[in-house]
Amino acid sequence: MFLAYIDESGDKGPLATAGSRSFTLGCVLVRATAWPSTFDALIGFRRFLFKQFGLPVRAEIKANHLLRNAGAFRDLALSESARHAIYRGSLRLQAKLSLSAFAIVINKAKLRAGVDPHGQAWTFMFQRLERLTTPGDDRVLVIHDEGDRLAVRKLARKARRAGMAGRAFGPGALPRPFKGLVDDPVPRDSQESCFLQLADLVAYAAFRRAFPPPVRPIQIVPELMWEELGAARYAPANSRVGGPSDGIVFWPR
């Protein structure tokens, strides 16, 4: 069984009234059997960050905090180079721990009128997770940031009963009920989950891969930060639709 940790970046409002150019979901996958050892290794990484930068082991590491020197980083007054190193190390770590990561980036500027970016992103997310579990008749439990819990639960139940997936060739869609989805998605406070925090970093790195940041002397999250995931990038997520890089579903293009 897989545990799928999912967090978001950006807002779901219309581009005309909201600040973000996209709505993005980042997903980090871990095998349930490997969870105890992976968690121990993740805590070991946090202890390393404490020794190197003074960051408390239980501190919340979010993309927004690293970018704005907010949260636990406010009192540390770390340089931009140091915050870049923490972000990069958090992504590089995932391949070392045999995690897999992918993202759904919804391009609001090209959405048809009336299309909900939040619902579309989660629909694509459940489709990819359904494909993940199908070949080996596997199972997945979804754990997500606690925002929009009712909407996520509704979409998950729809995916389980009447999931659809686009055809690889030609128009139309095929019925693909998500039989491998275990129970309803579990909402959690990201502050209490190191894995959800990794998913947040994955989501923002995917956004910047699709929408490069303005030029600055030091980039905390440069365009190619996503590539630091290396072998952790889950290429099957976008192998049929393409995208900015392995593991990023970018829609509409």
C-alpha positions as CSV (number, residue, x, y, z in Angstrom):
1,M,0.0,0.0,0.0
2,F,1.1,3.6,-0.7
3,L,0.6,6.6,1.5
4,A,0.0,9.7,-0.7
5,Y,0.8,13.0,1.0
6,I,-0.7,15.9,-0.9
7,D,-0.5,19.7,-0.3
8,E,-1.3,22.7,-2.5
9,S,0.4,25.9,-3.7
10,G,-1.5,28.9,-5.0
11,D,-5.2,29.7,-4.6
12,K,-8.2,28.4,-6.4
13,G,-9.9,31.7,-7.2
14,P,-10.2,33.1,-10.7
15,L,-7.1,34.7,-12.1
16,A,-8.9,38.0,-12.5
17,T,-9.5,38.3,-8.7
18,A,-6.8,36.2,-7.2
19,G,-3.0,36.6,-7.0
20,S,-1.7,33.2,-8.1
21,R,-1.1,32.2,-11.7
22,S,-1.8,28.6,-11.0
23,F,-3.3,26.2,-8.6
24,T,-0.9,23.3,-7.9
25,L,-1.0,20.0,-6.0
26,G,2.2,18.3,-4.9
27,C,2.2,14.6,-4.0
28,V,4.8,12.6,-2.2
29,L,4.4,8.8,-2.2
30,V,5.8,6.4,0.4
31,R,5.3,2.7,0.7
32,A,3.4,1.9,3.9
33,T,5.9,-0.8,4.7
34,A,8.8,1.7,4.4
35,W,7.1,4.4,6.4
36,P,8.8,3.8,9.8
37,S,12.3,3.7,8.5
38,T,11.6,6.6,6.1
39,F,10.2,8.7,9.0
40,D,13.3,8.0,11.1
41,A,15.6,9.1,8.2
42,L,13.5,12.3,7.8
43,I,13.9,13.1,11.4
44,G,17.6,12.5,11.0
45,F,17.6,15.1,8.2
46,R,15.8,17.5,10.5
47,R,18.5,17.0,13.2
48,F,21.1,17.8,10.5
49,L,19.2,21.1,9.7
50,F,19.2,21.9,13.4
51,K,23.0,21.5,13.7
52,Q,23.7,23.4,10.5
53,F,21.2,26.2,10.7
54,G,19.6,26.1,14.2
55,L,16.2,25.1,12.8
56,P,14.2,23.3,15.4
57,V,13.6,19.6,14.5
58,R,9.8,20.0,14.8
59,A,9.7,23.3,12.9
60,E,7.3,23.6,10.0
61,I,9.2,23.9,6.7
62,K,6.9,25.4,4.0
63,A,7.8,27.1,0.7
64,N,6.2,30.3,1.8
65,H,8.2,30.4,5.0
66,L,11.5,29.9,3.2
67,L,10.6,32.5,0.6
68,R,9.5,35.2,3.1
69,N,11.7,34.3,6.0
70,A,8.5,33.6,8.0
71,G,7.3,31.1,10.6
72,A,10.2,29.3,12.4
73,F,12.7,31.1,10.1
74,R,11.8,34.6,11.2
75,D,14.0,34.5,14.4
76,L,16.8,32.6,12.7
77,A,17.4,35.4,10.2
78,L,19.0,33.0,7.7
79,S,20.4,34.3,4.4
80,E,18.7,33.6,1.1
81,S,21.5,31.3,0.3
82,A,20.9,29.3,3.4
83,R,17.2,29.0,2.8
84,H,17.9,27.9,-0.8
85,A,20.2,25.2,0.6
86,I,17.4,24.0,2.9
87,Y,14.9,23.9,0.1
88,R,17.3,22.1,-2.3
89,G,18.3,19.6,0.4
90,S,14.7,18.8,1.2
91,L,14.1,17.9,-2.5
92,R,17.3,15.9,-2.9
93,L,16.5,13.9,0.2
94,Q,13.4,12.4,-1.4
95,A,15.4,10.2,-3.9
96,K,17.7,9.1,-1.1
97,L,14.6,7.9,0.8
98,S,13.1,6.2,-2.2
99,L,10.1,8.5,-2.2
100,S,8.3,9.4,-5.4
101,A,6.9,12.8,-6.2
102,F,4.7,14.4,-8.8
103,A,2.6,17.5,-9.2
104,I,-0.5,18.8,-11.0
105,V,-0.2,22.4,-12.2
106,I,-3.4,24.1,-13.3
107,N,-2.7,27.1,-15.6
108,K,-5.5,29.5,-14.7
109,A,-4.9,31.8,-17.6
110,K,-6.0,29.1,-20.1
111,L,-8.9,27.6,-18.1
112,R,-12.3,27.7,-19.7
113,A,-14.9,29.9,-18.0
114,G,-16.5,28.1,-15.1
115,V,-13.8,25.4,-14.6
116,D,-12.8,25.0,-11.0
117,P,-9.0,24.8,-10.8
118,H,-9.3,23.0,-7.4
119,G,-11.7,20.4,-8.7
120,Q,-9.7,19.9,-11.9
121,A,-6.4,19.5,-10.1
122,W,-7.9,16.9,-7.7
123,T,-9.6,15.0,-10.6
124,F,-6.2,14.7,-12.3
125,M,-4.6,13.7,-9.0
126,F,-7.0,10.9,-8.4
127,Q,-6.6,9.7,-12.0
128,R,-2.8,9.4,-11.6
129,L,-3.1,7.6,-8.3
130,E,-5.7,5.2,-9.8
131,R,-3.2,4.4,-12.5
132,L,-0.4,3.9,-9.9
133,T,-2.4,1.3,-8.1
134,T,-4.0,-0.6,-11.0
135,P,-1.0,-2.7,-12.5
136,G,-0.3,-4.5,-9.2
137,D,-3.8,-4.3,-7.7
138,D,-2.3,-2.0,-5.1
139,R,-3.9,0.3,-2.6
140,V,-3.4,4.0,-1.6
141,L,-4.4,6.1,1.4
142,V,-4.6,9.8,0.6
143,I,-3.4,12.2,3.4
144,H,-3.9,15.9,2.6
145,D,-3.6,19.4,4.1
146,E,-6.8,20.0,6.1
147,G,-8.1,22.8,3.9
148,D,-11.2,22.0,1.7
149,R,-11.7,18.7,3.4
150,L,-15.3,18.4,2.3
151,A,-14.6,19.2,-1.3
152,V,-11.7,16.7,-1.4
153,R,-13.8,14.0,0.2
154,K,-16.6,14.5,-2.4
155,L,-14.2,14.3,-5.3
156,A,-12.6,11.1,-3.8
157,R,-16.0,9.4,-3.5
158,K,-16.8,10.3,-7.0
159,A,-13.5,9.0,-8.2
160,R,-14.1,5.7,-6.4
161,R,-17.6,5.2,-7.9
162,A,-17.4,6.8,-11.3
163,G,-13.8,7.8,-12.1
164,M,-12.9,8.6,-15.7
165,A,-9.7,8.9,-17.6
166,G,-8.9,10.4,-21.0
167,R,-8.0,8.0,-23.8
168,A,-4.3,7.8,-24.7
169,F,-5.4,8.1,-28.4
170,G,-8.4,9.9,-29.8
171,P,-11.2,11.8,-28.1
172,G,-13.4,10.8,-25.2
173,A,-12.8,9.1,-21.9
174,L,-12.8,5.6,-20.4
175,P,-14.4,4.5,-17.1
176,R,-11.7,4.1,-14.5
177,P,-13.3,3.8,-11.0
178,F,-10.6,4.2,-8.3
179,K,-11.0,0.8,-6.7
180,G,-7.6,1.0,-4.9
181,L,-8.5,4.1,-2.9
182,V,-8.6,3.2,0.8
183,D,-11.4,5.0,2.8
184,D,-11.9,8.8,2.6
185,P,-8.9,11.1,2.3
186,V,-7.4,11.9,5.7
187,P,-7.1,15.7,6.5
188,R,-4.1,16.7,8.6
189,D,-2.5,19.9,9.8
190,S,0.6,20.2,7.7
191,Q,2.5,21.6,10.8
192,E,2.2,18.1,12.3
193,S,3.4,16.1,9.2
194,C,6.9,16.3,7.8
195,F,5.6,14.4,4.7
196,L,3.0,17.0,4.0
197,Q,5.6,19.7,4.3
198,L,7.7,17.9,1.6
199,A,4.6,17.8,-0.6
200,D,4.2,21.6,-0.1
201,L,7.8,22.1,-1.3
202,V,7.2,19.8,-4.2
203,A,4.1,21.8,-5.2
204,Y,5.9,25.1,-5.2
205,A,8.9,23.8,-7.1
206,A,6.6,22.4,-9.8
207,F,4.9,25.8,-10.0
208,R,8.2,27.5,-10.5
209,R,9.2,24.9,-13.1
210,A,6.1,25.9,-15.1
211,F,6.3,29.6,-14.3
212,P,9.9,30.7,-13.9
213,P,10.5,33.3,-11.2
214,P,11.7,36.9,-11.9
215,V,15.5,37.3,-12.3
216,R,17.2,38.0,-9.0
217,P,20.8,37.8,-7.8
218,I,19.9,34.8,-5.5
219,Q,17.0,32.6,-6.2
220,I,15.7,30.6,-3.2
221,V,13.6,28.5,-5.7
222,P,14.9,28.9,-9.2
223,E,13.2,27.4,-12.2
224,L,15.2,24.2,-12.2
225,M,14.7,23.5,-8.5
226,W,12.3,20.7,-9.5
227,E,15.1,18.8,-11.1
228,E,16.8,18.4,-7.7
229,L,14.2,15.7,-7.0
230,G,16.2,13.5,-9.5
231,A,15.1,9.9,-9.4
232,A,12.2,10.8,-7.1
233,R,10.3,12.4,-10.0
234,Y,7.4,10.1,-10.8
235,A,7.6,10.2,-14.6
236,P,4.5,8.1,-15.4
237,A,2.3,10.9,-14.0
238,N,2.8,12.9,-17.3
239,S,4.4,10.3,-19.6
240,R,1.4,10.6,-22.0
241,V,0.6,14.3,-21.8
242,G,4.1,15.8,-21.6
243,G,4.9,18.9,-19.5
244,P,7.8,21.1,-18.3
245,S,9.6,18.1,-16.8
246,D,9.1,14.5,-15.6
247,G,6.4,14.3,-13.1
248,I,4.6,17.6,-13.8
249,V,1.1,17.5,-15.3
250,F,0.7,21.0,-16.7
251,W,-2.9,21.8,-17.9
252,P,-4.1,23.5,-20.0
253,R,-0.9,23.9,-22.1
